[in-house]
Amino acid sequence: MHNPAKLLRRALLPVCLVCVASSARAVLIDFDSGYTNGATLAGIDDPDVPGTAAWTSSSSGAFVAVGNGAGLAASINGGPGAVVNRLDLSAAVGEGGIDFTKEVQFKADIKVVSLSGTGNALILALGDGGITNPTGNTWFTLTVGGAGSATAPLYLSTGNGAGVVGQTAINGTGANSEFADFAGGLGVYITVDIRFNPVTRSYTYVSINDTDYTAAFSGFTLPFTGSNTSAAYTLSLIKSSSQTAEVHIDNLLVGNTPVPEPASTAALLGLAGLASAVIARRRRRAVPVRLPSLVSIQA
C-alpha cells in the first residue's frame, strides 16, 4: 500500500528542483564574506559580484564595515565632508546574469542613527558611476535626509524620459515620509524595495517594510536617459559634504524579480491535482461500506 505522504513528497521534489532552476538572478551584498570589521570598503573585492569588483572611493572619507549583531553592515559616521563609494556591477549583468530587459529589483536595509546637517545623509543609486548628486543619470536614486531636516525624509528621483525632473516623497505627499515615521524612530532598520522596468523606464513597485507606495510614482519615468550605458550598472553609496550623520546599510540586493516559469506553473498544477486525487482516495477508503444484514425468515 502506498503512503499518501510519501506520494506527495515524491511529487514535490521535481517541483522544488524546477523552482530552484528558475530562481531569479541577483547579487546580494551583505558585507559579511570578504569584509573586515572596522575596515573601509574601498579596495574590497566583493565575492558575490563576478570577476573583479572592488569598491572604489572618490573622497577622503569612506564607508566602513561594522558589526550589526548578525554580521557586518556598511556604515558612515562622521561630520561634514563628502563620502562616495562605488561598486561596478556590470560583470553581473547580461547573459547568465541580471537581465535588464526584464523587471529589476533593488532591496536594502537602512538605519539612520543620527543626522544634523543640511545635506543628504545617504544617497543610494544605481546607474552612471560619475554621479555625485541625485540629478545623475540613474535607474533610481534614493535620497535619505537633507534640507536641514533631522527626521530624514525619503525621496526617489523621478524623470520625464529625458532626465531627472524632481524628487518624489516615498508616500507621494511629503508628510509622514520621514525615516523616523517608517521605522518608528531613528536607530531602527527599515527595508526599502524598489522595482522598475528598464525597457519602459518606469517604477513598477515601491515599498517600505512591505507597505506599498507605488501609486506615488504613477506617470513618472526613471531618471535614466540611456546615455553612458557603459557605466549604467554602478552602485553608489554617497553622503553629502554638508551633512553630519550616522547611517548603516545592509543586504543590498540587485536582481531580477522572481517569476515562476511555465514549467514551474505546470508542475505546481500537477502537484495540486495529485494532492486532490490522494485526498479523495483516502476519503473513499475512510468511509466504510455498510451492507444490509441478512435476516432469515421463518415460517
Secondary structure by P-SEA (a helix, b strand, c coil): cccaaaaaaaaaaaaaaaaaaacccccccccccccccccccccccccccccbbbbbbcccbbbbbbbcccbbbbbbbbcbbbbbbbbbccccccccccccccbbbbbbbbbbcccccccccbbbbccccccccccccccbbbbccccccccbbbbbbbbccccccccccccccccccccccccccccbbbbbbbbbccccccccccccccccccccccccccccccccccccbbbbbbbcccccbbbbbccccccccccccaaaaaaaaaaaaaaaaaaaaaaaaabbbbcbbbbbbcc
